[in-house]
Amino acid sequence: MTLSIAKLITWFEAWANPAWQESWDNCGWQIEPGVLDEPARVLVCLTPTLAVMEEAIALRDQGLGVNLILAHHPLIFSPLKSVAKGDPVGDMVRLAIAYGIGVYSAHTNFDQVQDGTADVLAQMLQLQDAQPVVPTQDGLGYGRVGNLRPTLSLQALLTLIQGKLSPPNLIYSPAANLNQTISRLAVLGGSGASFMGAVAKTGAQAYLTSDCKFHQFQEGRDRNLVLIDAGHYATERPACARLVDLLRGQGVDWVQLSQRDEDFRWFLTAGN
């Protein structure tokens, strides 16, 4: 039986309830242009941008009938004062309604769950006995901390992260010795430097996250914690790929990971 969008969202919200979101967040429907009863045909992305919307429209033109963009980041954070052509959000609203493509976001609720942003990182790096850094309920919560077995040198850990996530730029806090042993690692996809105090209490020797500022690297050093910044896109995109697999497992008729998702930071490499 073909799964409708309404039934898909019911399943999704039982797993990653929007009620769990932070007070500043905006999870759930961003644009619902009357597609609830249609068979779900889903394009999954990290950030709902005009490029992703254009991709969905192009797929519709190919006869694939995409009718839902399921994104991690919200499209709308603050109440809109107008919807106008030429404004990125306004254009998203206009195109979504014109082409019948809904936009739904799962953000801080998706961060907390099993197979969410942090949990997927922990799985990719094979953390043993992983637990939330900041528990919220019933084994769920923000971040994951676990043990590395076998233990790795810091250099080997950085190489592992580079190989698994392929970040364009991997930054880490000053370390006296790249051969130091790392046996316990914390991870949190996206902007996680504000959780550093909680991470320090877990006994982790290194912390993988993103969007860290200059003085946060200093704080990491002062806490004897190696802070590793692999970038926002690289630390959250893997969970979007996992979500595609989960939706297929639920019987979604057609689902694909966006090819137009964007990393908004580019780095000039040596020699360029």
VENCORZI-V241141 format. One line per field, one symbol per residue. ss: DSSP state (@ for helix, = for strand, . for the rest). A space follows every 10 residues. Layout:
ss=???
This chain:
ss=...=@@@@@@ @@@@@..@@@ .......=== =.......=. =======..@ @@@@@@@@@@ @......=== ===....... .......@@@ @@@@@@@@@. .====..@@@ @@....@@@@ @@@@...=== =..====..= ==.======= ===@@@@@@@ @@@@@..... ==........ ========== =.@@@@@@@@ .....===== ...@@@@@@@ @@...====. .@@@@@@@@@ @@@@@@@@@. ...====... .......... ..
